[in-house]
Amino acid sequence: MDNIDYNYLCTVIGNLSGIPIRVFQSEKQVFYYTLVNLPVDPITPYRDEILAIGTHIGYFITPSFHYYGIVNSGTVKIVIGPSIQTKNNDQTLRELAFQCDVPADDTEEFLSGMKSIVPMPLDSIIQILCTMNYVMNEEKLGLSDIRIFDSEQQNLKAKIEEEQTTNNFNSDIEKIQAQQAIHNTLALEQTIVNFVRRGDTVALKDLIDGIPAVRAGILADDQLRQLKNTFIVTATLVSRGAIRGGMDIDDALSLSDAYIQKCELLNNMERITNLLYHMVFDYAGRVEKLRIGKTPSKLVLDVTNYVHHHLSEPVSIEEMAQALYMNRSWMAVKFKQETKMTLTDFILKEKTEEAKRLLRYTDKPITAISAYLGFSSQSHFSHVFKKYTNSLPNEYRKRYNY
């Protein structure tokens, strides 16, 4: 179809959907329209991967479960997104802002803009893509015609590697596939749930190395549906296990919903198996970060959850006490009695652990990492980092060739 006014088309779609939309001509962005105020386009970290999709219609799901849709026609690409079906918490959005190099002064505006984007099911996004594809390519396609683009599996794999939970994940997957995909017995399910509840990623890794070839009960007539049903059961079990281990209820259930939604979009048994083990390790790793000691009290779990939700801010003990409805002095004394460390030490140690991850797995400048983690200055950040690691940030990064 000749003489298409792409800017007009995108403006109409943007107004109808409430989702940012862009036009690219020969890989160069020539138009951008959004109803929400975003100081930096959130597509930034994934732009190249999304533009690499070459089919007429495709979509991309990020590790934090935002999705983008793309329509290709000759040298023209239209990209809509992000949208999401389950809301992200502030810390997840702050991590995205950091990935997008949003200036510190604009971070709150970025978070507000992201929260203002209209949540929309992926199926609705695909229907929009089908409409645009008909206008651009004169081709009638439906939901059943759209193939899944899944290079984001590599991002999920990298994330798990960063948490040092699956150093030999690919070989593990091959072993499990050789044992007829995923087979759970009640005993095996209980073992996995217990490892997740305790945040015991080491034991979970050992279990996968020697997982027995046992069969699940029949849940569906075909193998693909059977595997998806097993995934849903596993998601339910491990999310409940994580909650019992201290994970915030809303975080655990939102994560479960997002994983189940992604599973339902997959039509390849290998990818579903891959995603399932990412999910189990993800839950176990999150609980592992929360637990201090073998049997942490509710106080300790509440404090760790709060700190992990505010890692990218200057954490005020007074504000934390108010948020947790506790007396500041009592909370500080009780926490030290139970953990043998002060609240300030715990907060700075957790920020240091996050800094180590960012120094090792990203090329973000040390000044940006310092600002992202809420330090008043780079010198303060370096002083704290050296206190807990015996090395300066640049020395730590050099060990890993950044």
DOROFI-492082 format. One record per residue (C-alpha): residue number from 0; residue in one letter; chain; x, y, z. Coordinates in pm, 1 decimal. Each point is the difference from the previous one (the first is absolute). Example, Ala and Ser with C-alpha at 12.3 -4.5 7.8 and 13.67 -1.06 7.14 Angstrom:
[0,'A','A',[1230.0,-450.0,780.0]] [1,'S','A',[137.0,344.0,-66.0]] 
//
This chain:
[0,'M','A',[0.0,0.0,0.0]] [1,'D','A',[163.4,318.5,-122.6]] [2,'N','A',[13.2,345.2,155.5]] [3,'I','A',[-71.4,-105.4,356.6]] [4,'D','A',[17.3,282.2,252.3]] [5,'Y','A',[187.1,-194.5,269.3]] [6,'N','A',[9.1,293.3,240.4]] [7,'Y','A',[-377.7,34.5,-16.5]] [8,'L','A',[-49.0,-375.5,38.1]] [9,'C','A',[221.9,-9.7,309.0]] [10,'T','A',[-162.8,305.9,154.4]] [11,'V','A',[-343.8,-161.3,-29.0]] [12,'I','A',[125.7,-332.0,140.4]] [13,'G','A',[182.0,181.5,280.4]] [14,'N','A',[-312.9,193.4,94.6]] [15,'L','A',[-216.2,-313.4,-4.4]] [16,'S','A',[239.4,-219.3,197.9]] [17,'G','A',[174.2,247.1,230.6]] [18,'I','A',[329.8,-178.2,-76.9]] [19,'P','A',[317.1,162.0,-145.3]] [20,'I','A',[54.7,-65.2,-371.0]] [21,'R','A',[287.2,72.2,-241.2]] [22,'V','A',[79.4,-3.3,-372.1]] [23,'F','A',[343.0,-110.9,-123.6]] [24,'Q','A',[120.1,55.7,-355.5]] [25,'S','A',[307.9,-206.8,-93.2]] [26,'E','A',[70.2,-61.2,372.0]] [27,'K','A',[-16.2,375.5,78.6]] [28,'Q','A',[-280.8,128.6,220.3]] [29,'V','A',[-197.0,267.0,-187.0]] [30,'F','A',[-313.6,31.5,215.4]] [31,'Y','A',[-97.6,-54.4,363.5]] [32,'Y','A',[-338.6,48.6,163.3]] [33,'T','A',[-108.3,-52.0,359.6]] [34,'L','A',[-274.2,127.0,228.3]] [35,'V','A',[217.9,-40.7,309.7]] [36,'N','A',[301.8,207.8,95.4]] [37,'L','A',[318.0,-210.0,-15.2]] [38,'P','A',[334.5,185.1,16.1]] [39,'V','A',[171.1,-300.3,-165.0]] [40,'D','A',[-158.1,-258.5,-230.4]] [41,'P','A',[-17.1,-333.0,193.1]] [42,'I','A',[72.4,-191.8,-320.7]] [43,'T','A',[365.8,108.7,26.1]] [44,'P','A',[156.9,-318.6,152.1]] [45,'Y','A',[-184.5,-229.4,-243.4]] [46,'R','A',[-14.8,214.7,-314.7]] [47,'D','A',[246.5,-200.9,-208.2]] [48,'E','A',[-156.0,-334.8,90.3]] [49,'I','A',[-350.3,122.2,-83.0]] [50,'L','A',[105.9,152.5,-331.8]] [51,'A','A',[172.7,-328.0,-89.8]] [52,'I','A',[-341.5,-168.1,-26.6]] [53,'G','A',[-53.9,-40.4,-373.7]] [54,'T','A',[-347.4,-153.8,-33.4]] [55,'H','A',[-295.9,215.1,-100.0]] [56,'I','A',[-133.2,-27.4,355.7]] [57,'G','A',[199.7,-86.9,309.4]] [58,'Y','A',[29.1,75.4,367.5]] [59,'F','A',[261.9,6.7,270.9]] [60,'I','A',[-33.5,-60.3,375.4]] [61,'T','A',[263.0,148.5,231.3]] [62,'P','A',[133.5,-175.4,312.9]] [63,'S','A',[-230.2,221.2,211.5]] [64,'F','A',[-295.3,-112.7,-218.0]] [65,'H','A',[-61.4,321.8,-191.7]] [66,'Y','A',[-98.3,-74.7,-357.7]] [67,'Y','A',[53.1,179.5,-329.1]] [68,'G','A',[-161.2,-66.9,-336.7]] [69,'I','A',[149.3,66.9,-343.2]] [70,'V','A',[-134.1,17.4,-356.1]] [71,'N','A',[241.6,-6.1,-295.2]] [72,'S','A',[-73.1,124.3,-351.3]] [73,'G','A',[299.4,44.3,-226.4]] [74,'T','A',[238.2,240.4,170.7]] [75,'V','A',[-269.4,124.8,238.7]] [76,'K','A',[-36.8,-139.3,351.2]] [77,'I','A',[-271.5,102.6,246.7]] [78,'V','A',[61.2,-91.7,365.0]] [79,'I','A',[-266.0,29.6,271.6]] [80,'G','A',[72.9,-44.9,369.4]] [81,'P','A',[71.6,-53.9,272.8]] [82,'S','A',[-310.7,-136.0,163.1]] [83,'I','A',[-44.7,-255.0,274.7]] [84,'Q','A',[-285.6,-199.5,147.5]] [85,'T','A',[123.1,-3.6,361.5]] [86,'K','A',[143.1,312.8,160.4]] [87,'N','A',[369.1,33.6,84.3]] [88,'N','A',[110.9,123.5,340.7]] [89,'D','A',[201.7,320.3,33.6]] [90,'Q','A',[332.8,-179.1,37.2]] [91,'T','A',[-48.2,-187.0,-330.9]] [92,'L','A',[-81.0,328.2,-173.3]] [93,'R','A',[303.5,166.0,159.6]] [94,'E','A',[216.3,-280.8,-138.7]] [95,'L','A',[-147.2,67.4,-344.8]] [96,'A','A',[70.0,372.4,43.1]] [97,'F','A',[360.2,-85.5,84.7]] [98,'Q','A',[29.4,-221.6,-309.7]] [99,'C','A',[-137.1,287.6,-208.9]] [100,'D','A',[250.7,249.5,148.6]] [101,'V','A',[-280.5,220.6,127.9]] [102,'P','A',[155.7,299.5,184.0]] [103,'A','A',[-51.4,-17.5,375.5]] [104,'D','A',[-206.8,319.0,-2.4]] [105,'D','A',[-239.4,-155.7,-254.2]] [106,'T','A',[-41.0,-341.7,163.0]] [107,'E','A',[-322.7,78.5,186.8]] [108,'E','A',[-150.1,145.3,-318.1]] [109,'F','A',[100.7,-318.0,-186.7]] [110,'L','A',[-163.1,-220.5,266.2]] [111,'S','A',[-316.6,208.3,-9.1]] [112,'G','A',[-13.1,-25.0,-378.5]] [113,'M','A',[49.7,-377.1,-1.0]] [114,'K','A',[-279.6,-41.4,254.1]] [115,'S','A',[-227.4,209.5,-223.0]] [116,'I','A',[34.7,-230.1,-301.5]] [117,'V','A',[-323.0,-189.5,-56.8]] [118,'P','A',[30.9,-368.8,102.3]] [119,'M','A',[-111.6,-216.4,-290.3]] [120,'P','A',[1.0,-378.0,-61.2]] [121,'L','A',[248.3,-114.2,-261.6]] [122,'D','A',[-283.6,-142.0,-211.3]] [123,'S','A',[-142.1,352.4,-30.5]] [124,'I','A',[340.8,132.5,-106.9]] [125,'I','A',[18.5,-271.1,-266.1]] [126,'Q','A',[-345.4,97.7,-129.1]] [127,'I','A',[128.3,356.9,-39.2]] [128,'L','A',[304.3,-135.5,-187.2]] [129,'C','A',[-226.5,-203.0,-230.0]] [130,'T','A',[-199.9,313.9,-81.8]] [131,'M','A',[314.2,199.3,-81.3]] [132,'N','A',[138.0,-291.3,-201.0]] [133,'Y','A',[-313.0,-4.7,-215.5]] [134,'V','A',[38.9,372.2,-69.0]] [135,'M','A',[373.9,-26.1,-68.6]] [136,'N','A',[32.3,-338.2,-172.9]] [137,'E','A',[-357.4,-78.5,-116.6]] [138,'E','A',[31.0,-328.9,186.5]] [139,'K','A',[-271.7,-149.6,221.0]] [140,'L','A',[146.4,-173.4,305.3]] [141,'G','A',[-148.4,-111.8,331.1]] [142,'L','A',[127.5,-100.0,341.9]] [143,'S','A',[63.4,-358.1,-109.4]] [144,'D','A',[230.1,117.6,-279.8]] [145,'I','A',[243.2,189.9,221.5]] [146,'R','A',[317.0,-183.4,89.1]] [147,'I','A',[180.7,62.4,327.1]] [148,'F','A',[329.9,186.9,-1.3]] [149,'D','A',[198.7,-125.9,296.8]] [150,'S','A',[354.0,132.6,5.0]] [151,'E','A',[-90.9,148.7,337.8]] [152,'Q','A',[60.3,-352.1,133.9]] [153,'Q','A',[368.0,86.8,-22.7]] [154,'N','A',[-61.0,301.8,224.7]] [155,'L','A',[-172.3,-222.7,252.8]] [156,'K','A',[289.1,-243.8,-16.1]] [157,'A','A',[251.8,279.5,54.8]] [158,'K','A',[-195.2,125.6,298.4]] [159,'I','A',[10.5,-341.1,164.2]] [160,'E','A',[372.6,-28.7,-70.0]] [161,'E','A',[52.8,336.3,168.6]] [162,'E','A',[-158.0,-139.1,312.9]] [163,'Q','A',[243.9,-292.4,-21.5]] [164,'T','A',[-271.1,-259.1,20.4]] [165,'T','A',[50.0,-187.1,-327.0]] [166,'N','A',[361.0,-6.7,-115.1]] [167,'N','A',[-67.0,-300.1,-221.3]] [168,'F','A',[-366.3,63.5,-76.4]] [169,'N','A',[7.2,-118.6,-360.6]] [170,'S','A',[141.4,-337.0,91.5]] [171,'D','A',[-264.2,-26.7,272.9]] [172,'I','A',[-274.1,60.6,-252.7]] [173,'E','A',[139.5,-270.7,-228.0]] [174,'K','A',[0.0,-246.6,287.4]] [175,'I','A',[-357.1,86.1,90.0]] [176,'Q','A',[-120.3,-19.0,-360.1]] [177,'A','A',[160.6,-340.8,-32.6]] [178,'Q','A',[-218.9,-106.6,290.4]] [179,'Q','A',[-323.2,78.4,-187.7]] [180,'A','A',[-40.8,374.1,74.8]] [181,'I','A',[-146.1,81.8,342.1]] [182,'H','A',[-128.0,-277.8,230.2]] [183,'N','A',[-103.7,73.3,355.3]] [184,'T','A',[-105.6,-225.9,282.7]] [185,'L','A',[-141.1,130.1,325.8]] [186,'A','A',[333.9,-61.6,172.3]] [187,'L','A',[194.3,184.8,-270.6]] [188,'E','A',[-244.3,292.1,6.9]] [189,'Q','A',[31.4,26.1,376.6]] [190,'T','A',[379.7,-7.6,-24.3]] [191,'I','A',[6.6,279.9,-258.2]] [192,'V','A',[-247.5,210.7,198.7]] [193,'N','A',[206.2,-46.1,317.1]] [194,'F','A',[317.2,111.3,-179.4]] [195,'V','A',[-183.7,308.3,-130.9]] [196,'R','A',[-144.1,72.2,346.3]] [197,'R','A',[351.0,-11.6,148.2]] [198,'G','A',[156.1,186.6,-293.3]] [199,'D','A',[245.0,-287.6,-36.1]] [200,'T','A',[124.2,46.3,-356.2]] [201,'V','A',[301.3,-227.6,52.5]] [202,'A','A',[-217.2,-294.9,103.5]] [203,'L','A',[-237.8,77.6,-286.3]] [204,'K','A',[289.8,-15.5,-246.2]] [205,'D','A',[110.7,-333.3,145.9]] [206,'L','A',[-354.5,-132.3,-30.3]] [207,'I','A',[-13.8,87.0,-369.6]] [208,'D','A',[330.3,-177.4,-59.9]] [209,'G','A',[-150.8,-324.7,126.0]] [210,'I','A',[-370.6,46.1,-58.1]] [211,'P','A',[-177.2,-338.2,-35.0]] [212,'A','A',[-202.8,-97.7,-305.3]] [213,'V','A',[-346.3,-18.7,155.5]] [214,'R','A',[-332.2,78.1,-163.7]] [215,'A','A',[-257.0,263.8,72.6]] [216,'G','A',[-367.0,-84.6,23.5]] [217,'I','A',[-197.9,37.8,-322.6]] [218,'L','A',[-124.6,357.5,-19.9]] [219,'A','A',[-81.1,29.8,-371.9]] [220,'D','A',[-36.2,-206.5,-317.4]] [221,'D','A',[294.2,147.2,-194.2]] [222,'Q','A',[360.7,38.9,109.1]] [223,'L','A',[19.8,377.1,-48.6]] [224,'R','A',[-311.6,63.8,208.3]] [225,'Q','A',[127.6,-248.9,257.8]] [226,'L','A',[327.6,191.6,29.6]] [227,'K','A',[-179.0,334.9,30.4]] [228,'N','A',[-228.9,-138.4,270.1]] [229,'T','A',[302.6,-134.3,185.5]] [230,'F','A',[157.2,345.8,-29.3]] [231,'I','A',[-310.8,162.6,151.4]] [232,'V','A',[-4.0,-248.7,288.7]] [233,'T','A',[371.6,58.9,61.1]] [234,'A','A',[-46.3,378.8,-11.0]] [235,'T','A',[-275.5,-27.4,260.2]] [236,'L','A',[210.5,-222.9,224.7]] [237,'V','A',[323.7,199.1,-14.3]] [238,'S','A',[-174.9,335.7,41.6]] [239,'R','A',[-166.2,-130.5,316.6]] [240,'G','A',[331.8,-142.5,114.1]] [241,'A','A',[165.8,336.9,-57.5]] [242,'I','A',[-273.7,175.4,199.2]] [243,'R','A',[55.4,-240.4,288.5]] [244,'G','A',[370.3,78.1,-32.8]] [245,'G','A',[-69.8,368.5,54.8]] [246,'M','A',[-49.9,141.9,-350.4]] [247,'D','A',[-251.0,282.7,-20.8]] [248,'I','A',[-341.3,-146.6,-92.7]] [249,'D','A',[-75.4,250.6,-276.7]] [250,'D','A',[347.8,-44.8,-149.9]] [251,'A','A',[-28.3,-380.0,3.8]] [252,'L','A',[-347.9,-16.8,-153.0]] [253,'S','A',[70.9,266.6,-263.6]] [254,'L','A',[314.3,-187.4,-102.7]] [255,'S','A',[-197.8,-325.0,-22.3]] [256,'D','A',[-264.6,164.4,-220.6]] [257,'A','A',[267.8,141.3,-229.6]] [258,'Y','A',[177.6,-335.2,-38.8]] [259,'I','A',[-327.4,-184.3,-67.8]] [260,'Q','A',[-98.1,258.7,-259.3]] [261,'K','A',[333.5,-42.8,-175.6]] [262,'C','A',[-27.1,-379.8,13.0]] [263,'E','A',[-342.0,8.0,-167.4]] [264,'L','A',[152.1,191.7,-291.5]] [265,'L','A',[262.9,-266.9,-67.7]] [266,'N','A',[-56.9,-286.9,-240.6]] [267,'N','A',[333.4,-175.5,36.4]] [268,'M','A',[56.5,-258.0,275.6]] [269,'E','A',[371.1,78.1,30.3]] [270,'R','A',[-71.3,368.2,59.2]] [271,'I','A',[-265.9,-77.5,259.4]] [272,'T','A',[244.0,-229.1,180.9]] [273,'N','A',[263.4,272.8,-14.6]] [274,'L','A',[-242.5,258.1,137.8]] [275,'L','A',[-117.3,-231.3,279.6]] [276,'Y','A',[347.3,-43.2,142.2]] [277,'H','A',[69.2,371.1,-34.8]] [278,'M','A',[-313.6,58.6,204.9]] [279,'V','A',[93.2,-245.2,276.2]] [280,'F','A',[351.1,144.9,31.5]] [281,'D','A',[-138.5,354.3,-14.1]] [282,'Y','A',[-227.4,-63.4,298.4]] [283,'A','A',[269.9,-183.2,195.4]] [284,'G','A',[251.6,276.1,-68.8]] [285,'R','A',[-239.9,271.0,114.2]] [286,'V','A',[-71.3,-182.8,325.7]] [287,'E','A',[373.0,-62.8,50.2]] [288,'K','A',[60.0,375.7,-3.1]] [289,'L','A',[-266.0,50.7,267.5]] [290,'R','A',[105.2,-256.4,254.9]] [291,'I','A',[249.8,75.8,277.1]] [292,'G','A',[58.7,-310.9,209.2]] [293,'K','A',[-185.4,-330.7,-18.2]] [294,'T','A',[-328.3,118.9,151.4]] [295,'P','A',[-34.4,377.2,-44.9]] [296,'S','A',[-280.1,167.9,193.8]] [297,'K','A',[-280.8,201.8,-155.6]] [298,'L','A',[186.8,314.7,102.9]] [299,'V','A',[311.6,-103.1,-192.5]] [300,'L','A',[-202.0,-101.5,-307.1]] [301,'D','A',[-195.9,325.8,6.5]] [302,'V','A',[322.0,201.1,22.6]] [303,'T','A',[173.2,-190.6,-281.4]] [304,'N','A',[-305.6,29.4,-224.7]] [305,'Y','A',[-14.0,374.5,65.0]] [306,'V','A',[370.3,51.1,-68.7]] [307,'H','A',[-12.4,-201.4,-323.6]] [308,'H','A',[-294.8,209.4,-116.9]] [309,'H','A',[196.2,321.1,64.9]] [310,'L','A',[356.6,-90.3,-103.7]] [311,'S','A',[15.8,285.6,-248.2]] [312,'E','A',[-93.9,260.6,260.2]] [313,'P','A',[169.2,141.4,310.8]] [314,'V','A',[-161.2,-236.4,253.6]] [315,'S','A',[-118.7,186.8,309.0]] [316,'I','A',[-34.7,-214.5,312.5]] [317,'E','A',[-260.9,244.3,131.0]] [318,'E','A',[-209.0,-32.8,-317.8]] [319,'M','A',[40.4,-378.3,4.6]] [320,'A','A',[-125.4,-15.1,359.3]] [321,'Q','A',[-302.4,208.8,-95.7]] [322,'A','A',[-72.5,-217.4,-305.1]] [323,'L','A',[20.4,-316.7,213.3]] [324,'Y','A',[-200.4,155.6,286.4]] [325,'M','A',[281.0,-52.8,249.4]] [326,'N','A',[179.1,209.5,256.0]] [327,'R','A',[334.7,101.6,-150.5]] [328,'S','A',[210.7,-74.9,308.0]] [329,'W','A',[-170.8,-332.2,71.5]] [330,'M','A',[37.1,-108.6,-362.9]] [331,'A','A',[371.6,84.7,-5.3]] [332,'V','A',[73.3,-179.3,328.4]] [333,'K','A',[-206.0,-307.2,-89.6]] [334,'F','A',[156.8,-28.0,-345.6]] [335,'K','A',[351.5,11.8,143.9]] [336,'Q','A',[-87.9,-262.4,263.0]] [337,'E','A',[-124.8,-238.4,-267.0]] [338,'T','A',[258.1,59.2,-274.7]] [339,'K','A',[311.5,117.3,186.8]] [340,'M','A',[20.2,305.1,-225.7]] [341,'T','A',[-139.9,351.1,9.9]] [342,'L','A',[-267.4,118.0,-240.9]] [343,'T','A',[249.5,240.1,-155.9]] [344,'D','A',[249.9,-281.5,-58.3]] [345,'F','A',[-268.3,-217.5,-157.2]] [346,'I','A',[-120.1,276.4,-231.6]] [347,'L','A',[352.9,84.4,-115.3]] [348,'K','A',[90.8,-366.7,-46.7]] [349,'E','A',[-306.1,-53.0,-221.0]] [350,'K','A',[83.5,308.7,-204.5]] [351,'T','A',[356.7,-128.3,-33.3]] [352,'E','A',[-123.9,-338.0,-126.0]] [353,'E','A',[-212.1,174.2,-261.6]] [354,'A','A',[297.8,217.3,-93.9]] [355,'K','A',[215.1,-311.3,-47.8]] [356,'R','A',[-259.0,-144.1,-238.7]] [357,'L','A',[-19.4,322.7,-199.1]] [358,'L','A',[378.2,38.2,-15.9]] [359,'R','A',[41.7,-356.1,-115.9]] [360,'Y','A',[-283.0,-36.0,-249.6]] [361,'T','A',[-45.6,350.6,-143.8]] [362,'D','A',[225.8,267.8,-141.8]] [363,'K','A',[-182.4,282.3,176.8]] [364,'P','A',[235.3,273.3,129.1]] [365,'I','A',[83.9,-16.4,369.4]] [366,'T','A',[-150.3,346.4,43.6]] [367,'A','A',[-330.8,-126.5,-141.9]] [368,'I','A',[2.7,-306.9,226.3]] [369,'S','A',[73.2,219.0,301.0]] [370,'A','A',[-289.8,233.0,-80.0]] [371,'Y','A',[-236.6,-288.3,-78.1]] [372,'L','A',[64.3,-159.6,339.6]] [373,'G','A',[-77.6,323.6,180.7]] [374,'F','A',[347.9,96.7,120.1]] [375,'S','A',[60.2,368.1,65.3]] [376,'S','A',[324.9,-1.1,-198.7]] [377,'Q','A',[234.5,-232.0,-187.2]] [378,'S','A',[259.4,34.7,275.7]] [379,'H','A',[-255.1,-115.0,259.0]] [380,'F','A',[-90.8,-294.6,-222.5]] [381,'S','A',[367.5,-95.4,-44.3]] [382,'H','A',[60.1,23.4,375.0]] [383,'V','A',[-296.4,-227.6,78.5]] [384,'F','A',[89.6,-243.9,-278.3]] [385,'K','A',[357.5,-34.4,123.0]] [386,'K','A',[-119.5,-48.2,357.4]] [387,'Y','A',[-203.5,-307.6,-95.2]] [388,'T','A',[213.7,-144.7,-283.0]] [389,'N','A',[356.4,112.9,78.6]] [390,'S','A',[28.7,143.5,-349.8]] [391,'L','A',[-103.7,313.2,-185.4]] [392,'P','A',[-279.5,-20.2,-260.5]] [393,'N','A',[237.4,42.1,-296.5]] [394,'E','A',[230.0,-270.7,139.8]] [395,'Y','A',[-293.7,-238.0,38.7]] [396,'R','A',[-117.1,66.6,-355.4]] [397,'K','A',[347.5,-64.1,-145.5]] [398,'R','A',[-10.9,-353.7,136.6]] [399,'Y','A',[-284.0,-70.6,-242.3]] [400,'N','A',[150.7,176.1,-303.2]] [401,'Y','A',[-227.3,303.7,-7.8]] 
//
